[in-house]
Amino acid sequence: MREKLIDRMKAYFGEDVRRINHALTVLALAEEIRDAEGGDPLTVEAAAILHDIGIPEAFRKYGSTAGHHQEVEGPPIAEAIMASLAIDGATVKHVSDIVASHHSGNRIDTPEFRCIWDADWIVNLGAMYNDWPTEKKLHVIGKTFRTETGKRLAYARYGKKEGA
């Protein structure tokens, strides 16, 4: 199922290699976090692969890829992709809820959501907030991350040594 979801995501994003690579990087980190923290594998995989699927539609409708637009436009697209693969309804609903909250983080708090939240933040700290000083990144990690594994991975990537 993982590969089928990846194929559908790639087909949807088309030539947008940056978005495809972002999703695949979030997937790898989310799986690593899930391995340590727990969570349903299919839900984590689907949510990681599809978390940003609303970006093209958000841009088309609003001329913006802002997170709140992604959270509105992404769930119906993610649901259609998962339904086309005959993924069970409970998983579709859970993944849709994660996609609908992956920027705001205030509507859901499950182990699967926490895996996606932290993985996406790890990637975005380097991509979108690369010019932030290390101290600011470390503060965000400490205050914003929701799993110990996510924090550990982010601290290792952005400058805080283990035990420091």
Salt bridges, closest charged atoms under 4 A:
GLU3 OE2 - ARG2 NH1 3.01
ASP16 OD2 - ARG19 NE 3.48
GLU31 OE2 - ARG2 NE 2.81
ASP35 OD1 - ARG34 NH2 2.90
ASP52 OD2 - HIS22 NE2 3.22
ASP52 OD2 - HIS51 NE2 3.22
ASP52 OD1 - HIS102 NE2 2.92
GLU57 OE2 - ARG60 NH2 2.52
GLU71 OE1 - ARG107 NH2 3.03
GLU73 OE1 - LYS61 NZ 3.11
ASP97 OD2 - LYS93 NZ 2.90
ASP109 OD1 - ARG114 NH1 2.76
GLU112 OE1 - HIS94 NE2 3.67
ASP120 OD1 - HIS22 NE2 2.87
ASP120 OD1 - HIS51 NE2 3.23
GLU148 OE2 - LYS151 NZ 3.72
